[in-house]
Amino acid sequence: MKACIDIGGTKIAVSLNSGSDLDLVARRSEPTAKTGDNDALARQVIRMVDAACAEVGVAPASVQRAGVSSAGPFVIREGMVELAAPNICGGIAGPARGLPNSWDTALLEAPLRQRFRDVRVENDCVAALEAERRWGALQGVDHCAYVTWSTGIGTGLCVDGHVLRGKNGNAGHAGHMYVSDNDDALCGCGNIGDIEALVAGNAIARRFHTEAAALLALAKGGDVQALALVLSLCRDMGRMLYNMIITLDLQRISLGGSVFWHHREFLLPLLVEEIRGKLPALTDGCELVPAGLQDRVGDYAALALLV
């Protein structure tokens, strides 16, 4: 058995894999720990894995390999990954962000290595990219990206068949690029007016005082004000996608995440329209597609790190 761990700004999901591709058992999910000491999240992960082992009747000590797909960015200290995730660590942007802790980082790899023999930690969108390239919509594509539009905004990038990681495994944090001069959108990273602060699921709730699902339901129902807001969100998100396409000369972008996935039929044409016709020499031939692993891409991301 291997432990598959998916850490997001809203929830943590854990499951076990017996060795067969896409065979996940004992899946469980909990809200991400954000209170107490900064090892609380790692302790939550270990407890959840042990509970999954109990569910299927295996000794926790027999599960010694762990793949961890986690929201970032990462900070490397003494060779170990710690999380400096804007939607988890309240010490980054300060009290104005509203998170219930003062963590600058959350411990992750060091506590997990005390529990597991082998641990591989990757940015969640890098892991999702690997899953989409192995089993999903990016199979056989050498110049591609995975993008999540969810609690936060993240990307995994692949050029010439090589997955990009960077010096600390943080390549792909396109959600923190500036696309607007908006001065009232505070991101958890401390930026004001970056793409995550403008369009992420938690940003929609803060900026417009309504949940993303409710806003999108109104827009799809023809509400003029809601539709105008959604078009502005797609304009900003489309600019990020355009910047990625022309910078990396991509063939295909696979899109997932809760905000996008539950409204994909409505949002996808709007995003395509933001790119269509702009610098065709670079944008023609790049397609936007829904994630091939559908709403399970997060579950399989951690598994992709272990096969």
Secondary structure, DSSP 8 states (H G I E B T S, - for coil): -EEEEEE-SSEEEEEEE-SSTT-EEEEEEEE---SSSTTHHHHHHHHHHHHHHHHHT--GGG--EEEEEE-S-EEEETTEEEE--TTT-TTTT-GGG--S---S-EE-HHHHHHH-SEEEEEEHHHHHHHHHHHHSTTTT-SSEEEEEESSSEEEEEEETTEE---TTS-TT-GGGSB----SS-B-TTS-BSBHHHHHSHHHHHHHHSS-HHHHHHHHHTT-HHHHHHHHHHHHHHHHHHHHHHHHHT-SEEEEESHHHHTTHHHHHHHHHHHHTTSSHHHHTT-EEEE-TTGGGHHHHHHHHTT-
